[in-house]
Amino acid sequence: MSAPDRNYLQTLAEECVGLVSRQFDRRLDWSPESLSTLDEVCVDLLADGPLAEEHLDLWWKLIGAYTGEVAIRVHGGEWVEHETSPGAPAISVLGVTGFPFGLAARVLDGEPYKSLASFVRALPAIAERSKRD
């Protein structure tokens, strides 16, 4: 697995922080708890129905990058390319491969029971289980 451009992904994540602050007056601080705030922002984004394609593409990039960066900062790890997600970087954290952009797409599609915060909180348990298996 090769490494995507982390500087670009960090820039996208920082843009997410800025846009959430300006548009929703909410603060993202790179903590796992801030992903609950971002989950709430996603609910607000979808309140009037599905996002137009242009907005969906923008928010997908920003939310995926921010979610991945939080996971990497909290649990250690790196951005990676993965054959199952061409065009969307994955993360390698705690020996587990995660797909924050795939999750962002599902959250922005309004899929029930999908949560950015739960994704990052669950990574240690998933890693522990994969070690046992």
C-alpha positions as CSV (number, residue, x, y, z in Angstrom):
1,M,0.0,0.0,0.0
2,S,1.3,3.4,-0.9
3,A,0.7,6.7,1.0
4,P,-1.6,9.4,-0.4
5,D,-0.7,13.0,-0.1
6,R,-1.2,13.6,3.6
7,N,-0.6,17.4,3.3
8,Y,-3.6,17.6,0.9
9,L,-5.7,15.5,3.2
10,Q,-4.8,17.6,6.2
11,T,-5.7,20.7,4.2
12,L,-9.1,19.2,3.4
13,A,-9.6,18.4,7.1
14,E,-8.6,21.9,8.1
15,E,-11.1,23.3,5.5
16,C,-13.8,21.1,7.2
17,V,-13.0,22.7,10.5
18,G,-13.3,26.2,9.0
19,L,-16.4,25.6,7.1
20,V,-18.2,24.0,10.0
21,S,-17.2,27.0,12.2
22,R,-18.4,29.5,9.6
23,Q,-21.5,27.8,8.4
24,F,-22.8,26.1,11.5
25,D,-21.0,28.0,14.3
26,R,-19.7,24.7,15.8
27,R,-16.1,23.9,16.8
28,L,-14.2,20.9,15.7
29,D,-11.1,20.3,17.8
30,W,-9.6,17.0,16.4
31,S,-11.0,15.0,19.2
32,P,-13.2,11.9,18.9
33,E,-15.9,13.9,20.6
34,S,-15.8,16.4,17.8
35,L,-17.0,13.7,15.5
36,S,-20.3,13.7,17.4
37,T,-20.5,17.4,16.5
38,L,-19.8,16.6,12.9
39,D,-22.5,13.9,12.9
40,E,-24.9,16.6,14.0
41,V,-23.7,18.9,11.2
42,C,-24.4,16.0,8.8
43,V,-28.0,15.8,10.1
44,D,-28.3,19.5,9.6
45,L,-26.9,19.3,6.1
46,L,-29.5,16.6,5.2
47,A,-32.5,18.3,6.9
48,D,-33.9,19.7,3.7
49,G,-33.2,16.5,1.7
50,P,-30.3,15.0,-0.2
51,L,-27.4,17.3,-1.0
52,A,-27.0,18.6,-4.6
53,E,-24.1,16.7,-6.3
54,E,-21.7,19.7,-6.0
55,H,-22.3,20.1,-2.3
56,L,-22.2,16.3,-1.7
57,D,-18.8,16.1,-3.4
58,L,-17.4,18.9,-1.3
59,W,-18.8,17.7,2.0
60,W,-17.8,14.1,1.3
61,K,-14.1,15.2,0.8
62,L,-14.1,17.4,3.9
63,I,-15.8,15.0,6.2
64,G,-13.8,12.0,5.0
65,A,-10.6,13.8,5.5
66,Y,-11.5,15.2,8.9
67,T,-12.7,11.8,10.1
68,G,-9.5,10.1,8.9
69,E,-7.3,12.7,10.4
70,V,-9.0,12.4,13.8
71,A,-8.6,8.6,13.8
72,I,-4.9,8.9,12.8
73,R,-4.2,11.6,15.5
74,V,-6.0,9.7,18.2
75,H,-4.9,6.1,17.5
76,G,-1.7,6.6,15.5
77,G,-1.5,5.4,11.9
78,E,-1.4,6.7,8.4
79,W,-3.2,7.4,5.2
80,V,-2.9,4.6,2.7
81,E,-4.2,3.6,-0.7
82,H,-6.3,0.5,-0.8
83,E,-7.4,-1.6,-3.8
84,T,-11.0,-1.7,-2.5
85,S,-11.3,2.1,-2.5
86,P,-9.7,3.5,-5.6
87,G,-9.8,7.3,-5.6
88,A,-10.6,7.5,-1.9
89,P,-7.7,7.1,0.6
90,A,-8.1,4.7,3.4
91,I,-6.4,4.8,6.9
92,S,-4.3,2.2,8.6
93,V,-4.8,2.5,12.3
94,L,-4.0,-0.1,15.1
95,G,-3.4,-2.7,12.4
96,V,-6.9,-2.1,10.9
97,T,-7.7,-0.6,7.6
98,G,-10.6,1.9,7.7
99,F,-12.5,3.8,5.1
100,P,-13.5,7.2,6.3
101,F,-14.5,8.4,2.9
102,G,-16.8,5.4,2.4
103,L,-18.3,6.2,5.8
104,A,-18.7,9.8,5.0
105,A,-20.6,8.8,1.8
106,R,-22.9,6.6,3.8
107,V,-23.6,9.3,6.4
108,L,-24.3,11.9,3.7
109,D,-26.6,9.5,2.0
110,G,-28.6,9.4,5.2
111,E,-28.0,5.7,5.9
112,P,-29.5,4.9,9.3
113,Y,-27.2,4.1,12.3
114,K,-24.0,5.4,10.6
115,S,-21.9,7.6,12.8
116,L,-18.5,9.2,12.3
117,A,-17.9,9.3,16.1
118,S,-18.7,5.6,16.5
119,F,-16.3,4.7,13.7
120,V,-13.3,6.2,15.6
121,R,-14.5,4.9,19.0
122,A,-14.8,1.4,17.7
123,L,-11.4,1.1,16.1
124,P,-9.6,-0.2,19.3
125,A,-12.3,-2.9,19.7
126,I,-12.1,-3.9,16.0
127,A,-8.3,-4.1,16.3
128,E,-8.4,-6.2,19.4
129,R,-10.9,-8.6,17.8
130,S,-8.9,-8.9,14.6
131,K,-5.8,-9.9,16.7
132,R,-7.9,-12.7,18.3
133,D,-9.2,-13.9,15.0
